[in-house]
């Protein structure tokens, strides 16, 4: 899978001053929309008055500020999103992984099956649920073994058969049972989760797929994953975090 922090890496040469100016111009664009709307309201309020200058003034004012707004917002949208992405990146960078008590692999699979998930031929547990804000969310859960989290993620993504999973807005959840959850593994899980959250909520708001990683220590059956917290409740990643807690009866 392509790393989701590429946009931040590719644009790291952008100065804070440049981002600040772009963000300021972006919001000035919205102010220009308000001014254009005021011109239209004045035109409506004075439409029965015999002012020969009214129509051209309203047309020039509303049209001019409308065009200005479009240019400012369109040209500076990327700066506003980049600024938001940087803020989110820093916020989740300071957040620790969420630890959850789990059971053996078969028990975890059974808990999802108990919530009407279907075991498919490619080994994924699948369920499609209605979502008022996203039409529907298609959940794909995989419980597997693997001591290298990155290799496990890439292998699972390469071998998932999306043709058998009808739907959209896919949320993939991978439970990887390993001999030991090292600090390196935790760092990868955290970085991946952070990038998924930032990508969906700031860089790519129309994203239709996310993946949540849960690293599970076989010795003590502790699971570690990046929880999204209380914000961004309508994102696919948030849907997946709630599903994990719901199916595993975790508060």
RATAFEN-V483815 format. One record per pair of residues at least 6 apart in sequence whose C-alpha atoms are under 8 Angstrom apart, sorted by the first residue. I is the first residue (numbers start at 1). GAP is how many residues later the second one is. D is the distance in Angstrom with one decimal. If there is no record, write none. Layout:
# RATAFEN-V483815
i: (I;I)
gap: (GAP;GAP)
d: (D;D)
This chain:
# RATAFEN-V483815
i: (1;1;3;4;4;4;5;5;8;8;8;19;19;19;19;20;22;22;22;22;23;23;23;23;23;25;25;25;26;26;26;26;26;26;26;26;27;28;28;29;29;29;29;29;29;30;30;31;32;32;32;32;33;33;33;35;35;36;36;36;36;36;36;37;38;39;39;39;40;40;42;43;43;43;81;81;82;82;84;85;85;85;85;88;89;89;89;92;93;93;96;96;97;97;97;97;97;97;98;98;98;98;99;99;99;99;100;100;100;100;101;101;101;102;102;102;102;102;102;103;104;104;105;105;105;108;108;109;111;111;112;112;112;113;113;115;116;117;117;117;118;118;118;119;119;120;122;122;122;123;124;124;124;124;124;125;125;125;125;126;126;126;126;126;127;127;127;128;128;128;128;128;129;129;129;129;130;130;131;133;134;134;136;136;136;137;137;137;137;137;137;138;138;138;138;138;139;139;139;139;139;140;140;140;140;141;141;141;141;142;142;142;142;143;143;143;143;144;144;144;144;145;145;145;146;146;146;146;147;147;147;147;147;148;149;149;149;149;149;150;152;153;153;168;169;169;169;169;170;170;170;170;171;171;171;171;171;171;171;171;172;172;172;172;172;173;173;173;173;173;174;174;174;174;175;175;175;175;176;176;176;176;177;177;177;177;178;178;178;178;179;179;179;180;180;180;181;181;181;185;186;186;189;189;189;189;189;189;190;190;192;193;193;193;193;193;193;194;196;196;196;197;197;199;199;200;200;200;200;200;201;201;208;209;210;210;211;212;212;212;212;212;213;213;214;214;214;215;215;215;216;216;216;217;227;228;228;228;229;232;233;244;245)
gap: (153;156;192;191;192;195;190;194;74;77;78;60;61;63;64;59;54;55;57;58;53;54;56;57;60;47;48;51;46;47;48;49;50;51;53;54;46;41;44;39;40;41;42;43;44;39;43;38;33;34;36;37;32;33;36;27;30;25;26;27;28;29;30;25;24;19;22;23;18;22;16;11;12;15;121;122;120;121;118;113;114;117;118;110;105;106;109;102;98;101;94;130;89;93;127;128;129;130;126;127;128;129;123;124;125;126;122;123;124;150;120;121;122;6;114;119;120;121;146;118;114;117;38;39;72;35;140;34;136;137;13;135;136;6;12;132;11;8;9;10;7;8;9;6;7;6;37;38;39;19;16;17;18;19;36;14;15;16;17;12;13;14;15;39;11;12;13;8;9;10;11;39;7;8;9;10;6;7;6;101;35;100;31;32;33;30;31;32;33;34;99;29;30;31;32;33;31;32;33;34;101;30;31;32;33;31;32;33;34;30;31;32;33;31;32;33;34;30;31;32;33;31;32;33;6;30;31;32;29;30;31;32;33;37;27;36;39;40;66;38;24;21;60;40;38;39;40;67;38;39;40;66;38;39;40;41;65;66;68;69;37;38;39;40;68;38;39;40;41;67;37;38;39;40;38;39;40;41;37;38;39;40;38;39;40;41;37;38;39;40;38;39;40;37;38;39;34;35;36;30;29;38;24;25;26;35;36;37;35;36;21;18;19;20;32;33;34;32;14;15;41;31;40;6;8;6;7;10;35;36;31;34;28;27;26;27;26;13;14;25;28;29;12;13;9;10;11;8;9;10;6;7;8;6;14;9;10;13;9;6;6;6;6)
d: (6.4;7.6;7.6;5.3;6.5;6.1;5.8;7.6;7.5;7.9;7.5;5.5;7.5;7.8;6.7;7.9;5.3;8.0;5.4;7.0;6.5;7.6;5.6;4.8;7.6;6.0;7.4;6.6;5.6;4.8;8.0;7.9;5.2;6.2;8.0;6.9;7.4;7.5;7.3;6.8;4.1;6.9;7.6;5.0;5.3;6.2;7.3;7.7;5.4;6.7;6.8;5.1;6.6;5.8;5.7;7.4;6.7;6.4;4.1;7.0;7.7;5.2;5.7;6.7;7.9;5.6;6.2;5.4;6.5;6.3;7.8;7.1;7.4;6.1;5.8;6.3;7.5;7.2;6.3;5.9;7.7;5.3;6.6;6.2;6.8;7.6;6.4;6.0;7.9;7.1;7.9;7.6;7.6;6.4;6.1;5.5;5.0;6.8;5.6;5.4;5.9;5.9;6.6;5.6;4.8;6.8;5.9;5.0;6.4;7.6;6.3;4.9;6.1;7.4;7.9;5.3;5.9;6.3;7.9;6.0;7.9;7.2;6.5;7.5;7.7;7.6;7.5;6.7;6.1;6.5;7.6;6.0;7.9;7.7;7.7;6.7;7.0;5.7;5.2;4.9;5.3;5.2;6.4;4.5;6.5;7.0;7.7;6.6;6.6;7.0;6.1;5.6;5.1;8.0;7.6;7.9;5.6;4.9;6.2;7.3;5.7;4.7;6.5;7.6;5.9;5.3;6.8;6.8;5.8;4.2;6.0;7.3;5.5;5.4;6.4;7.8;4.3;6.4;6.4;7.0;7.5;7.9;7.6;7.0;6.8;7.6;6.5;5.1;6.0;7.0;7.6;6.1;6.2;6.0;4.7;6.2;5.9;4.9;6.0;7.6;7.7;7.2;6.2;4.7;6.2;5.9;4.7;5.9;7.8;7.9;6.3;4.8;6.1;6.1;4.7;6.3;7.7;7.6;6.2;5.2;6.2;5.2;4.6;6.0;5.8;5.8;6.1;5.5;7.7;7.4;4.8;6.6;7.5;7.6;7.2;6.4;7.4;7.6;7.5;7.5;7.4;7.6;8.0;6.6;7.9;4.4;5.6;7.1;6.0;4.6;6.6;7.5;5.7;5.1;5.8;7.6;6.1;6.9;7.8;6.2;7.6;6.1;4.5;6.1;7.8;5.7;4.7;6.0;7.5;7.2;7.5;6.3;5.1;6.0;6.4;4.7;6.1;6.8;7.6;6.2;5.1;5.8;6.3;4.6;6.0;6.0;7.3;6.1;5.5;5.8;6.0;5.4;6.9;5.3;6.9;7.3;6.7;6.8;5.4;7.6;7.6;7.3;6.1;7.4;7.4;7.9;6.4;6.9;7.0;5.6;7.9;7.8;6.4;7.2;7.6;5.4;7.9;7.2;6.4;7.2;7.5;7.2;6.6;7.5;8.0;7.3;5.7;7.8;7.1;7.9;7.2;7.1;7.9;7.3;6.5;6.2;7.4;7.4;7.6;7.1;7.2;8.0;5.9;7.7;6.0;5.3;4.7;5.4;5.2;6.6;5.6;4.2;6.4;6.5;6.3;7.1;6.0;7.1;8.0;6.7;7.3;7.8;6.4)
